[in-house]
């Protein structure tokens, strides 16, 4: 299982995550911040769990490209 976490409050709206992993990240037109599709929110952290092995590579690239380091991707 792949667990993707986004700390949305600290997003600066650079759009890198959406460009790299559009299947998992979108951009909110109102506040200009990123959001994680089908995520559950808890204390400001948005988490998406996926069983798709392609999510690891795609979201790891998004994690690495995030200039403020608000994306976390791990395989459990």
C-alpha positions in Angstrom: 0.0 0.0 0.0 1.2 3.5 -0.8 0.4 6.3 1.6 0.5 9.9 0.3 0.2 12.8 2.7 -0.2 16.5 1.9 0.1 19.3 4.5 -2.1 21.7 2.5 -2.0 24.7 4.8 1.7 25.3 3.9 1.2 25.0 0.1 2.5 27.9 -1.9 0.6 26.9 -5.1 3.6 26.2 -7.3 1.6 23.6 -9.2 4.5 21.1 -9.5 2.7 18.2 -7.8 -0.3 18.6 -10.2 1.9 18.7 -13.2 3.9 15.7 -12.2 1.1 13.6 -10.6 -2.2 14.8 -12.0 -3.9 11.5 -11.1 -3.4 12.3 -7.4 -3.1 16.1 -7.1 -5.2 19.0 -8.2 -5.2 22.7 -7.8 -7.9 24.7 -6.0 -9.0 27.6 -8.2 -10.3 29.6 -5.2 -7.2 29.7 -3.0 -4.5 28.5 -5.5 -3.4 25.6 -3.3 -2.9 22.0 -4.1 -5.2 19.2 -2.9 -5.0 15.5 -2.8 -7.8 13.5 -4.5 -9.9 11.2 -2.3 -8.0 12.2 0.8 -9.0 12.1 4.4 -8.1 15.1 6.6 -6.9 14.9 10.1 -5.3 17.8 11.9 -4.3 19.6 8.7 -2.9 16.6 7.0 -4.6 15.1 4.0 -3.9 11.4 3.4 -4.7 9.2 0.4 -4.1 5.4 0.5 -3.5 3.6 -2.8 -2.9 0.0 -3.8 -1.8 1.1 -7.3 2.0 0.4 -7.6 2.4 3.3 -10.1 1.4 5.7 -7.4 4.7 5.3 -5.7 6.9 6.5 -8.6 4.5 9.2 -9.7 4.0 10.7 -6.2 7.6 10.3 -5.2 8.5 12.6 -8.1 5.9 15.1 -6.8 7.4 14.8 -3.3 10.9 15.5 -4.6 9.8 18.4 -6.6 7.8 20.2 -3.9 9.8 23.3 -2.9 8.3 23.5 0.6 8.4 19.8 1.4 4.7 19.3 2.3 4.3 16.0 0.5 5.2 12.7 2.0 5.0 9.3 0.2 5.8 6.0 1.8 5.2 2.3 1.0 3.9 0.1 3.8 
